C-alpha cells in the first residue's frame, strides 16, 4: 500500500491528471477488497441521482456568457459612478466587481482575464501605484467564492450533503469580512497617491443604472427566487442561464450565435473536470469509509490535539499547505469526507467548516509555488512571476488575517441560520 501511495504521488508530481490518479487508487482498493470493479462505475454514475448537480453547469454557463459580453465594463462603470468620487474608490470598485464575477463564474482566472483589461489600466490611469495595481487585480480574482452562486459552495454542499441554500447564507458575512479587510488595506495604501477622482454626478449614476438594467436583476433572481421558496437551487440556475442567454444574445446582441458553441465548450471544460473528479472521488471515498480511514484519522488527530482551538489551528495549517499544491475543486472532493467526522467530534458545525475550508482555499490561488492566479496574472499583464509574488504578498497577509477571523468567529457563518 505504501508503494502504491509513492507511485501515485510520483505520477501526480509528473503531471498525471488527478482524476486518473484517484481512479487508479480506487480500482486498486476495490481489487484488494475483492469488490467487483463494475461497482466503481455504479458509484460514478450515481452522480445522476443528484438533481442539484445541474446547478453547476448552468451557473457556469451563465457566468461565462456574462464574462464574454460587455457586462464587466458596465459593472465597472456603474460602481465607479457610485464610488469614484471617494479616495480609494476605484480600488473598492475593482474588489466589488471581481467578487461579483468570480461568484458567477466560479473561476478566478476568468475574472482576471475578463476584468483585468479594464481595471488594471484604469487603476494606473487614476494614479494608483503600479505594484499595488498588480497585487489588487491578482488578489481580487479569488474573491467571490463565498458568495452565491459560487461553484465551490455548491460542490461543498453536494460532498458534505448540506443544504446549498444554507451555505449561500453562511458565506455572506465571511465573504464581506474578506472584502472589507482588503478594502481597508486599499484605502490605507492609496491615501498618499495622487488619484484622479470622479466627481459624483446623479446623471452619471442614473445613466450607469440604465446601462446595467439587464444585469442588475440577476442576484435578485438567484437569491430572491431561492429564499422565497419559488425556486430550488437547480431551478434558479436554469432561470439564470436562460436569462443571461436571452439578454446577452437576444436583447443586447453582444454575443453572436456563432460564438455560443465556443463559450459552451470553454465553460463545460471546467464543469467536466469537476464532475469527473467528483465521480471517481465518490468511489474512492466510499472505499476509504469502509476501510475505517476517517476513524483512524480521528484517532491520530485526537493524539495531537485536545481542544477545538488546537484542531482549528491544525486545520488551517493543513488547508494552507493543501492550497499551495491542489486546486480548490479537487481538494473539496478529496478531503471534505475525511474532515467532516473529525470536525464533528470537536463540535464544529459542518456549514462553518465549509466556509473555513473555502476561505482558506481562496488563499491557494495566491500561494506559491502553484497559485493559479499568480501565473494567470503573470501571463495577462506580462510581468515576471517574482514581480507578481511581491505585489500580491501584502494582500495574501490581509486575506490570511481574514481567514483567521472567519475560523475563530463561527457566528459569522451561522448568524443567519437557525442552528
C-alpha positions in Angstrom: 0.0 0.0 0.0 2.9 2.3 0.8 4.4 1.5 -2.6 1.1 2.4 -4.3 1.0 5.7 -2.5 4.5 6.5 -3.5 3.7 5.6 -7.2 0.6 7.8 -7.2 2.4 10.7 -5.6 5.2 10.4 -8.2 2.6 10.4 -11.0 1.0 13.5 -9.6 4.3 15.3 -9.5 4.9 14.3 -13.1 1.7 15.9 -14.1 -0.7 13.0 -14.5 -4.4 14.0 -14.4 -5.7 14.0 -10.8 -8.9 12.0 -11.8 -6.7 9.3 -13.3 -4.7 9.0 -10.0 -7.9 8.9 -7.9 -9.5 6.4 -10.2 -6.3 4.2 -10.2 -6.2 4.2 -6.4 -9.9 3.3 -6.3 -9.5 0.5 -8.8 -6.6 -1.0 -6.8 -8.6 -0.7 -3.5 -11.6 -2.4 -5.0 -9.4 -5.1 -6.4 -7.7 -5.7 -3.0 -11.1 -5.9 -1.2 -12.3 -8.4 -3.9 -15.1 -6.0 -4.9 -16.5 -6.2 -8.5 -14.8 -3.4 -10.4 -18.2 -2.6 -12.0 -19.1 -1.1 -8.6 -16.8 1.8 -9.4 -18.8 2.6 -12.5 -22.0 2.4 -10.5 -20.6 4.8 -7.9 -19.5 7.2 -10.7 -22.9 7.3 -12.4 -24.7 7.7 -9.0 -24.0 11.4 -9.7 -27.1 11.3 -11.9 -29.2 10.9 -8.7 -28.2 14.4 -7.5 -30.6 16.9 -9.1 -28.8 19.8 -7.5 -25.7 18.9 -9.6 -27.5 20.5 -12.5 -26.8 23.9 -10.9 -23.0 23.6 -11.6 -23.1 23.6 -15.4 -26.0 26.1 -15.6 -24.4 28.7 -13.3 -21.0 28.2 -15.0 -22.5 28.8 -18.5 -24.3 31.9 -17.3 -21.1 33.3 -15.8 -19.1 32.6 -19.0 -21.8 34.4 -21.0 -21.6 37.4 -18.8 -17.8 37.5 -19.0 -17.8 37.3 -22.8 -20.3 40.2 -23.1 -19.9 43.9 -22.2 -21.3 43.2 -18.8 -17.9 43.6 -17.0 -17.5 47.1 -18.5 -21.0 48.1 -17.5 -20.5 46.8 -13.9 -17.2 48.8 -13.6 -18.8 52.0 -14.9 -21.7 51.6 -12.5 -19.6 51.0 -9.4 -17.2 53.8 -10.5 -20.2 56.2 -10.8 -21.2 55.3 -7.3 -17.8 55.3 -5.6 -15.4 57.0 -8.0 -15.7 60.3 -6.1 -14.0 59.0 -2.9 -10.3 58.4 -2.3 -9.6 54.8 -2.9 -13.0 54.4 -4.6 -11.7 52.8 -7.8 -9.8 50.2 -5.7 -13.1 49.3 -3.9 -14.8 49.2 -7.3 -12.2 46.7 -8.5 -12.7 44.4 -5.5 -16.5 44.5 -5.7 -16.6 43.9 -9.5 -14.1 41.0 -9.2 -16.1 39.4 -6.4 -19.3 39.6 -8.4 -17.9 37.9 -11.4 -16.0 35.2 -9.5 -19.2 34.3 -7.7 -20.9 33.7 -11.0 -18.1 32.0 -13.0 -16.6 30.0 -10.1 -13.2 30.5 -11.8 -10.9 33.3 -10.6 -8.8 33.0 -13.7 -11.8 34.0 -15.8 -12.3 37.1 -13.7 -8.7 38.2 -14.1 -8.8 37.8 -17.8 -12.3 39.4 -18.3 -11.8 42.3 -15.9 -8.1 42.7 -15.9 -8.1 44.5 -19.3 -10.5 47.1 -17.8 -9.4 47.5 -14.2 -5.6 47.3 -14.5 -5.2 50.3 -16.9 -8.0 52.2 -15.1 -6.2 51.9 -11.8 -2.9 53.0 -13.5 -4.6 56.0 -15.2 -6.2 57.0 -11.9 -2.8 57.4 -10.3 -2.5 54.2 -8.1 1.0 52.7 -7.6 1.9 50.1 -10.2 2.8 47.4 -7.7 -0.5 48.0 -5.9 -2.5 47.7 -9.1 -0.9 44.3 -10.0 -1.4 42.9 -6.5 -5.0 44.2 -6.2 -6.3 42.8 -9.5 -4.5 39.4 -9.0 -5.8 39.0 -5.4 -9.3 40.2 -6.2 -9.7 37.5 -8.7 -10.1 34.9 -5.9 -12.8 36.9 -4.1 -16.4 35.9 -4.5 -16.0 32.2 -3.8 -18.0 32.6 -0.6 -20.9 34.4 -2.4 -23.9 32.7 -4.1 -24.0 31.1 -6.6 -20.3 30.1 -6.3 -19.4 26.7 -7.7 -17.2 25.7 -4.7 -20.1 26.5 -2.3 -22.4 24.2 -4.4 -19.8 21.5 -4.6 -19.2 21.5 -0.9 -22.9 21.2 -0.3 -23.0 18.2 -2.5 -20.0 16.5 -1.0 -21.0 17.3 2.6 -24.7 16.7 2.0 -25.6 20.1 3.4 -28.4 22.4 2.1 -26.9 24.6 -0.5 -29.3 27.5 0.2 -27.9 27.4 3.8 -24.4 27.6 2.5 -25.3 30.6 0.4 -26.4 32.4 3.6 -23.4 31.2 5.6 -21.0 32.7 3.1 -22.4 36.2 3.1 -20.7 37.7 6.2 -17.4 35.8 5.9 -17.2 37.0 2.3 -17.9 40.5 3.4 -15.2 40.3 6.0 -12.6 39.5 3.3 -13.9 42.3 1.1 -13.9 44.9 3.9 -10.4 44.0 5.1 -9.0 44.2 1.6 -10.9 47.5 1.0 -9.5 48.9 4.2 -5.9 48.0 3.1 -6.6 49.5 -0.3 -7.8 52.8 1.3 -4.7 52.9 3.6 -2.3 52.3 0.7 -4.0 54.8 -1.7 -4.2 57.6 0.9 -0.9 59.2 -0.3 -1.3 58.6 -4.0 -2.4 61.3 -6.4 -5.6 59.9 -7.7 -7.9 61.3 -10.3 -11.3 61.4 -8.5 -14.5 61.4 -10.5 -17.0 64.0 -9.1 -20.3 62.4 -8.0 -23.0 63.0 -10.6 -26.6 61.9 -10.3 -27.0 61.9 -14.0 -23.9 59.7 -14.4 -25.3 57.2 -11.8 -28.7 57.1 -13.5 -27.1 56.6 -16.9 -25.0 53.7 -15.5 -28.0 52.2 -13.8 -30.0 52.3 -17.1 -27.0 50.8 -18.9 -26.8 47.9 -16.4 -30.5 47.4 -16.0 -30.5 44.0 -17.6 -27.7 42.5 -15.4 -28.7 44.0 -12.1 -31.7 41.7 -11.5 -29.5 38.6 -11.7 -28.6 38.4 -7.9 -32.3 39.1 -7.1 -33.3 36.2 -9.4 -30.9 33.8 -7.8 -31.2 34.7 -4.1 -34.7 36.0 -4.1 -36.0 33.0 -6.0 -34.3 30.5 -3.7 -35.1 32.1 -0.4 -38.7 33.0 -1.3 -39.2 29.3 -1.9 -40.2 29.9 -5.5 -37.1 28.2 -7.0 -35.0 25.2 -6.0 -31.2 25.9 -6.5 -31.1 23.9 -9.7 -34.2 25.8 -11.0 -32.7 29.1 -10.1 -29.6 28.1 -12.1 -31.7 27.2 -15.1 -33.5 30.6 -14.9 -30.2 32.4 -14.6 -28.7 30.7 -17.6 -31.8 31.3 -19.7 -32.0 34.9 -18.6 -28.3 35.6 -19.4 -28.7 33.8 -22.8 -31.8 35.9 -23.8 -30.3 39.2 -22.6 -26.7 38.9 -24.0 -27.6 37.1 -27.2 -31.2 38.1 -28.0 -31.7 41.6 -26.5 -28.3 43.3 -26.2 -26.8 41.2 -29.1 -23.3 41.4 -27.7 -22.7 37.7 -28.2 -23.2 36.3 -31.7 -24.9 33.0 -32.1 -21.8 31.7 -33.9 -19.8 32.3 -30.7 -22.1 30.2 -28.4 -20.6 26.8 -29.2 -17.1 28.1 -28.2 -18.5 29.6 -25.0 -20.3 26.4 -24.2 -17.1 24.4 -24.8 -15.0 26.6 -22.5 -17.5 26.6 -19.7 -18.1 22.9 -19.9 -14.4 22.1 -19.9 -14.3 23.5 -16.3 -17.5 21.6 -15.4 -16.4 18.4 -17.0 -13.2 18.4 -15.0 -15.1 19.0 -11.8 -17.6 16.2 -12.4 -15.0 13.6 -13.4 -13.0 14.3 -10.2 -16.2 14.2 -8.2 -17.4 10.9 -9.7 -14.2 9.0 -9.2 -13.8 10.5 -5.7 -17.2 9.2 -4.6 -15.9 5.7 -5.3 -12.6 6.3 -3.6 -14.3 8.0 -0.6 -16.7 5.0 -0.1 -13.8 2.5 0.0 -11.9 4.7 2.5 -15.0 4.9 4.7 -15.5 1.1 4.6 -11.8 0.7 5.5 -12.3 3.0 8.5 -9.9 5.7 7.4 -11.9 8.6 9.0 -11.8 6.7 12.3 -8.1 6.2 12.0 -7.7 9.9 11.2 -9.8 10.9 14.2 -7.6 8.7 16.5 -4.5 10.3 15.0 -5.7 13.8 15.4 -7.0 13.2 18.9 -3.5 12.2 19.9 -2.1 15.5 18.6 -4.8 18.0 19.8 -7.1 18.1 22.8 -9.3 21.1 22.1 -11.4 22.8 19.4 -8.9 25.7 19.2 -6.0 23.4 18.6 -7.8 21.5 16.0 -8.8 24.6 14.1 -5.2 25.8 14.2 -4.0 22.4 12.8 -6.8 22.6 10.2 -5.7 26.0 9.0 -2.1 24.9 8.6 -3.2 21.8 6.7 -5.5 23.8 4.4 -2.8 26.4 3.6 -0.4 23.7 2.7 -3.0 21.9 0.6 -4.0 25.1 -1.1 -0.4 25.5 -2.3 -0.4 22.2 -4.1 -4.0 21.3 -5.0 -6.8 23.2 -6.8 -10.0 24.0 -4.8 -12.3 21.6 -6.6 -10.0 18.6 -6.2 -9.3 19.4 -2.5 -13.1 19.6 -1.7 -13.9 16.2 -3.0 -10.8 14.6 -1.5 -10.6 16.0 2.0 -14.1 17.0 3.0 -15.4 13.5 3.6 -12.4 12.8 5.8 -12.6 16.1 7.7 -16.3 16.1 8.5 -16.4 13.3 11.1 -13.2 14.6 12.7 -14.6 18.2 13.0 -17.9 16.9 14.3 -16.0 15.4 17.3 -14.8 18.9 18.2 -18.3 20.4 17.9 -17.7 22.3 14.7 -20.8 22.9 12.6 -20.4 21.4 9.1 -21.5 24.7 7.5 -18.9 26.7 9.4 -16.3 24.0 8.4 -17.3 24.5 4.8 -16.8 28.3 4.9 -13.5 27.9 6.7 -12.3 25.4 4.1 -13.4 27.7 1.2 -12.0 30.8 2.8 -8.6 29.1 3.3 -8.6 27.6 -0.2 -9.1 31.1 -1.6 -5.5 31.7 -0.4 -4.4 28.8 -2.6 -4.9 30.9 -5.7 -2.2 33.3 -4.4 0.2 30.9 -2.6 3.4 29.8 -4.3 4.5 27.6 -5.9 1.4 26.7 -7.9 -1.1 29.6 -7.1 -3.1 29.7 -10.3 -3.8 33.5 -10.1 -0.1 34.2 -9.9 0.6 32.5 -13.2 -2.5 33.9 -15.0 -1.6 37.5 -13.8 2.0 37.0 -14.9 0.8 36.0 -18.4 -2.1 38.5 -18.6 -0.1 41.6 -17.5 3.3 40.5 -18.9 5.1 40.6 -15.6 7.6 38.2 -14.2 6.3 35.7 -11.7 8.6 37.1 -8.9 7.0 40.6 -9.5 3.6 39.1 -9.1 4.7 37.2 -5.9 6.0 40.5 -4.4 2.9 42.5 -5.5 0.4 40.1 -4.0 2.2 39.4 -0.7 0.5 42.2 1.3 -2.9 41.1 0.0 -2.1 37.5 0.9 -1.3 38.5 4.5 -4.6 40.5 4.8 -6.6 37.6 3.4 -4.8 35.2 5.8 -5.8 37.5 8.7 -9.4 37.5 7.5 -9.4 33.7 7.3 -8.2 33.5 11.0 -11.2 35.8 11.9 -13.6 33.6 10.0 -12.2 30.5 11.5 -12.4 31.5 15.2 -15.7 33.5 14.9 -18.2 30.9 13.8 -21.2 33.2 14.3 -20.1 35.0 11.1 -21.1 31.9 9.2 -24.1 30.8 11.3 -25.8 34.1 12.3 -28.5 33.8 9.5 -29.2 30.2 10.2 -31.4 28.6 12.9 -28.8 26.0 14.1 
